[in-house]
Structure formats: C-alpha cells, structure tokens
C-alpha cells in the first residue's frame, strides 16, 4: 500500500504523495492547508490567484524541502518569455529554486523549439529549476520525448476514457524513466456521468484517480477540486488502493463514455 500512496521523484530528489493538487480552481486556503495536513506535497501552480500564491509562499518559507511546486509560463513560445516567467515565479513564491519548470500544453500555448529547450536546460543547469518538462496531448510526440530528450517530466492526459498512453507513451519510458504526471483523471467530469444506454455502475471521482494510480508508470496524478468537499472525495482514492480484477468494468465504461461523448473526440 505504501507504493500506491508514495513515489520518490528522482529528478527533484523528493518523496511525494502520489495525489497532487492542481491549484487552477481551488481558492479555499483552508482546503489547501487541509490537503497539506493529509500529506499532499505536490502542487501544480499556474501563476494566478493571490490567495493561492500566498499560501504556497507561506508553506515554502516554513519547510522548502518538503514541497514540490511545478509551474511554467502562461505562454512559452520564445526563450525570453520562458526565462522571464521563471524569474517571476521565483520572486512570487519567495524561493531560490523551482522544483519543476515546464512548458504548458505543448503545441497550443508553447513550443519546444531549440531556443525554448535550451532555455529550460539552462534553468536546470543554473539551479533555478531542479527538473524541466512539458504538458502535452500529442502522445506520439510524448513517447519520442520520453525515449530521447533532456526532459525530466511529462504531464499527460490519462484516464479511463483516454488510456492510449499505455500504448503510445508508457512502453518508451524504460530508457530514461522520466517522471509521469497524469491529469484530466475524470475526463473533464464526463466519467462521472452515466452515458446513454449504460446500465452498469458509474465511476466516482475516487475511481477515476484510482484508475490512474493503479498504473505503475504514473508517478503523480493531479486532482483539480473546486472546493473542500471535492477535495475530500478526490483524496479518498488513496484509501481505496489499486483497482481489483472485479473493477475491470471501468475500462469498458471509459470506452463507452469516450464513444458517446462528442467533446472527447481525441483518440482513445
């Protein structure tokens, strides 16, 4: 059970709870502190929200080596914007290093060009970032980056409706073993709703996170709760343990949700 709950992240040299917290939507500072009390120590921080930034700054000032903070530029098309975003993040958080600095949504809001990659490598070499990475939906490209690139981390879409990383990314991890962070565990909440003509059980939020955590290739899965109640539901996944053979229905459920949800048109 310990292996289900925790993972050593080699690139940053820290041990983390495998349920991380994306701070895109949660502005409840008491909920964030509650998550910390329950062991959450991996935070994905888009550089927005004064309350959230204040809490993170406070936590880092108290015990910097306990927490992992992943962040990046809102737009990362050019080396200069990448460098400036890193400097702004260091200043905002009051820290002398970032655990993970990553380009967001590669191909949509950022570009992994020779210049931006060189800047990421320089940030790591200078000590401003311990690890560098990208978030990416293009699984074929992600597989190639996993096998051969300077990147330490890939943040990928992975859930019961989009399990294709098992085919396109995970087989390429052995050569370098970059850290894998999964997000969109609930497929933008579509996995929490009953699709037409489905008579079986419906996945809960905890089921969605347990699906991701049950993969040995996933180091961290990000939860994105909006409030304390959703946070509690999400974290309950850690108590459920890995999926059992009796829960294989979730894969078929995910396939049905994908096929009957037009907004989930990406490949499985």
C-alpha positions in Angstrom: 0.0 0.0 0.0 2.9 2.3 0.6 3.9 2.1 -3.0 0.4 3.0 -4.0 0.5 6.2 -1.9 4.0 7.4 -2.3 6.7 7.9 -5.0 10.3 9.1 -5.0 10.7 11.7 -7.7 14.3 11.2 -8.8 14.7 14.5 -10.8 13.8 16.7 -7.8 15.1 14.4 -5.1 11.9 14.3 -3.0 9.3 11.8 -1.9 5.7 12.8 -2.7 2.2 11.7 -2.1 1.0 10.4 -5.5 -2.1 12.6 -5.3 -1.0 16.1 -6.3 -3.1 19.2 -6.2 -3.7 21.4 -9.2 -4.5 24.9 -8.0 -6.3 26.2 -11.1 -9.7 26.3 -9.4 -9.2 26.0 -5.6 -9.1 29.4 -3.9 -10.1 28.0 -0.5 -6.9 28.5 1.5 -8.2 26.4 4.4 -8.8 23.5 2.0 -5.2 23.7 0.8 -3.9 23.6 4.3 -6.2 20.6 5.0 -4.7 18.9 2.0 -1.2 19.5 3.4 -2.2 18.1 6.7 -3.3 14.9 4.9 0.1 14.6 3.2 -0.3 16.4 -0.1 3.0 17.9 -1.1 3.0 18.1 -4.9 1.4 21.3 -6.2 0.8 22.4 -9.8 0.7 26.1 -9.6 -0.4 28.2 -12.6 0.9 31.7 -11.7 -2.5 33.1 -10.9 -4.5 33.7 -7.7 -3.1 35.9 -4.9 -4.6 33.7 -2.1 -3.1 30.5 -3.5 0.2 32.2 -4.1 0.3 33.5 -0.5 -0.4 30.0 0.9 2.3 28.4 -1.2 4.8 31.1 -0.2 4.0 30.5 3.4 4.4 26.8 3.1 7.7 27.1 1.2 9.1 29.5 3.8 8.3 27.1 6.5 9.8 23.9 5.0 11.1 24.3 1.4 12.4 20.7 1.1 9.0 19.1 1.9 7.1 20.5 -1.1 7.3 20.1 -4.8 6.0 23.0 -6.9 5.5 22.7 -10.6 4.9 25.8 -12.7 5.7 27.3 -16.1 5.0 30.2 -18.4 1.4 31.1 -19.4 2.7 31.4 -22.9 6.0 29.7 -23.8 6.8 30.4 -27.4 10.1 32.1 -27.0 13.2 31.7 -24.8 12.9 35.2 -23.4 9.4 34.6 -22.2 10.4 31.3 -20.6 13.3 32.9 -18.8 11.2 35.8 -17.5 8.4 33.6 -16.4 10.8 31.5 -14.3 12.2 34.7 -12.7 8.7 36.0 -11.9 7.7 32.6 -10.3 10.8 32.6 -8.1 10.0 36.1 -6.9 6.3 35.4 -6.4 7.0 32.3 -4.3 9.9 33.8 -2.4 12.2 30.8 -3.2 15.6 30.4 -4.8 14.6 27.3 -6.9 11.5 25.8 -8.6 11.1 22.0 -8.4 9.6 21.7 -11.9 9.5 24.3 -14.6 7.5 23.1 -17.6 6.1 24.4 -20.8 2.3 24.2 -20.8 0.2 22.4 -23.4 2.9 21.9 -26.0 1.9 22.9 -29.5 -1.1 25.1 -28.2 0.3 27.6 -25.7 4.0 26.8 -26.0 6.6 25.5 -28.4 9.5 23.1 -27.7 11.9 24.8 -30.1 15.7 24.7 -30.0 15.6 28.0 -28.2 13.0 27.2 -25.6 14.5 23.8 -24.9 17.9 25.4 -24.5 16.4 27.9 -22.0 14.8 25.1 -20.0 18.2 23.2 -19.9 19.9 26.4 -18.8 17.4 27.0 -16.0 18.1 23.5 -14.7 21.9 23.9 -15.0 21.7 27.2 -13.1 19.8 25.7 -10.3 16.7 27.8 -10.8 14.8 24.6 -11.6 15.6 21.1 -10.4 13.6 19.5 -13.2 12.2 20.5 -16.6 9.3 19.2 -18.5 6.2 19.8 -20.7 2.5 19.1 -20.6 1.5 17.5 -23.9 -1.6 15.9 -25.5 0.3 14.6 -28.6 1.0 11.0 -27.4 3.2 10.1 -30.3 5.5 13.0 -29.7 5.4 12.4 -25.9 6.6 8.9 -26.5 9.5 10.2 -28.5 10.4 12.7 -25.8 10.1 10.1 -23.2 12.6 7.9 -25.0 15.1 10.6 -26.0 15.2 14.2 -24.8 16.6 16.2 -21.9 13.2 16.5 -20.3 12.7 15.1 -16.8 8.9 15.2 -16.7 5.9 14.7 -18.9 2.5 15.8 -17.9 0.0 13.8 -19.9 -3.7 13.2 -20.3 -4.5 9.8 -19.0 -7.9 8.4 -17.8 -10.3 5.5 -18.4 -11.7 7.3 -21.5 -8.2 8.1 -22.8 -5.9 5.1 -21.9 -3.8 5.5 -25.1 -0.7 6.4 -23.1 -0.5 2.7 -22.2 0.2 2.1 -25.9 2.0 5.3 -27.1 4.0 6.6 -24.1 4.5 4.0 -21.3 6.4 1.5 -23.5 9.0 4.2 -24.1 9.8 5.1 -20.5 12.4 2.4 -19.7 15.3 4.1 -21.5 15.3 7.2 -19.3 12.3 6.8 -16.9 11.1 10.5 -16.9 8.6 11.4 -14.3 5.0 11.0 -15.5 2.3 13.3 -14.1 -1.3 12.4 -15.2 -4.1 14.9 -15.3 -7.7 15.0 -16.6 -8.4 11.9 -14.5 -12.2 12.5 -14.7 -12.0 13.4 -18.4 -13.4 16.8 -17.6 -16.1 15.2 -15.4 -17.6 13.1 -18.2 -16.5 9.9 -16.5 -18.7 10.9 -13.5 -21.9 10.9 -15.6 -23.9 8.0 -16.9 -23.7 7.7 -20.7 -26.8 6.7 -22.7 -27.8 3.0 -22.6 -25.2 2.2 -19.9 -26.8 0.0 -17.3 -23.8 -0.7 -15.1 -22.1 1.3 -12.3 -20.7 4.8 -12.9 -17.3 5.8 -11.9 -16.8 8.1 -8.9 -14.1 10.7 -8.7 -12.2 8.4 -6.4 -12.5 5.6 -9.0 -11.0 7.9 -11.7 -8.0 8.7 -9.6 -7.5 5.1 -8.5 -7.5 4.1 -12.2 -4.6 6.4 -12.8 -2.8 5.5 -9.6 -3.1 1.8 -10.4 -0.6 2.3 -13.3 2.9 1.7 -12.1 4.0 4.2 -14.8 2.2 7.1 -13.3 4.2 8.9 -10.6 1.6 11.6 -9.7 -2.0 12.2 -10.6 -3.3 15.7 -10.3 -6.7 16.5 -8.7 -8.4 19.8 -9.6 -11.1 20.3 -6.9 -13.1 23.4 -6.7 -14.0 23.2 -3.0 -13.3 21.2 0.2 -16.0 18.6 -0.5 -14.5 17.7 -3.9 -11.0 17.7 -2.3 -12.1 15.1 0.3 -13.8 13.0 -2.4 -10.6 13.1 -4.5 -8.2 12.2 -1.7 -10.4 9.2 -0.7 -8.8 7.5 -3.7 -5.7 6.9 -1.7 -7.7 4.8 0.8 -9.2 2.5 -1.9 -5.9 1.0 -3.1 -5.2 -0.3 -6.6 -8.1 -1.5 -8.8 -9.1 -5.1 -8.3 -10.0 -7.6 -11.1 -13.6 -7.1 -10.2 -13.3 -3.4 -11.2 -12.3 -4.2 -14.8 -15.7 -2.8 -15.9 -14.1 0.7 -15.6 -12.2 0.2 -18.8 -15.4 -0.7 -20.8 -17.2 2.2 -19.1 -14.4 4.6 -20.2 -14.6 3.3 -23.8 -18.4 3.8 -23.8 -18.0 7.3 -22.3 -15.4 8.2 -25.0 -17.5 6.9 -27.9 -20.7 8.6 -26.8 -19.2 12.0 -25.8 -18.6 14.2 -28.9 -16.4 16.6 -26.9 -14.0 13.7 -26.2 -13.1 13.2 -29.8 -9.4 12.5 -29.2 -8.2 9.0 -29.8 -8.5 6.5 -27.0 
